[in-house]
Amino acid sequence: MTAAQARHLLNPQNDSGFDSGPSEIDQFLFAITHDLKAGLRALAELPSWTEADLRADGYVIPSHIQEHLDMLKTSARDMTTLLDGLTDLARATHVPTEPMQCSLGELAYCIWEDMPGKRGALDVSAAQHRLSLPDAAMRRLLHVLFDNAMRHHDKKQVSIGVSSSLLGGKVVLRVDDDGPGIPVASREQVFAPLCMLRNREETGRAGLGLTLARKIVSHYNGQITIEDSRFRRGCAVVMSLPKAAVA
């Protein structure tokens, strides 16, 4: 590792910024996570560079030292995942305000097609409402819910259904899946930051997905809950928004 490489890791160029109008706590959270990422870049790369330098000098790395280096890499990866989630949470509602240009079903299908590692099928036949919510916010919301459904699924194939309806002066959006479901006793708990029903090592996530979803929905004066799925198993994320959200 050269001195220039080390300086770059510890003092990376700040190429990020706030969207307009973040709250004071969101500004603080964004700044803290950005600064912490600088140190984590070093923590993530230094073990690999140490290995390379030792091998280049002809050393054979003992197994117990290799184990410690691998632990450093794993810790750095987990912390980076957590900080990425906190950054998304801080920026959740500070997005461009251009309204959706298509129906909920069309948007959901486009997001599904772009999901990395997607498997299974998406049904959008019951999601034909056109919403007036910001396009970027809806994209982030649906992406989080699709990713959450896939990461916590216990089968090779995933079935997800997206639907929209008008009920009692509200527009109701549902994202159903056929996964293992969420116990009734935990359906409020899972919206809390960092709450996970499975180990972080299994999912590769920090436990902020549903927290992010609730923040977005609440920002637009809506409510979000977990209910039984319309499939034979699984659960549904149900979002109730003011009727004004319908274009």
C-alpha positions, 0 to 999 in steps of 0.5 A: 500500500502506498502513502497516496492510497492510504490518504485517499482512503482516509480522506476521500473526496466528498462527492455527495450532498443533501437533497433540498430541505433535510431536517437537522437530525437528518443532516447530522445523521448523513454527515456522521455516516459519511465521515464514518465511511471514510475510516471503513474504506481503510478498514475494508482494504487494509487487510487485503493489502496487508495480505498482498504485501506479506505474500509479495515479500515471501511470507506464508500467512499463518492460519490464525492470522488469516482468520483475524484478517478475514474477521476484519473484512467481515466487520468492515462489510457489516458496518458499511451495510449498516452505514449505507442503510442509515444514509438511505434513511436520512435521505428517504424523503429528500427526493425530487418531487416530479410526480409519477408518469405511469400507473403503480403497476407499470412502475412496479414492473419496471423496478422488478425488472431491474432488481438484481438477483430477482427470482420468481414472479411479480403480479401487478394486474391489480395495481392500475391507479396512477399516483401523484406521489413523487416518482423517486419516492415510490421507486425507493419504497417499492425497491425496498419492499421487493428487496425485503421480500426476496432477502427474507424468503425461504424458497428458491422462487418468490411470488409478489403481488402489488395492488391498489384500491380506494377504500373509505377516502384512502388509497390502499397499496399492498405488497403481498409475498408468499414467504415465511411471513412475520409473526403477529406479535412482531408485526409492529416491532419490525418497523423499529430501526435495526430490528431483524428476525434473522441474523444480519449475516443471513440477509446481508442487510442492516435491518432498516428496510421497513423503517425506511418504508415507514418513514416514506409513507409517514412523510406523505401522511400515510400509515403502513402495517403488516397483515396476512398475505393474500397468498397461502402463506407470507405477509403483506405490507399495507400502505394507506395514503390520503385519496389526494395521492391519486392523480 
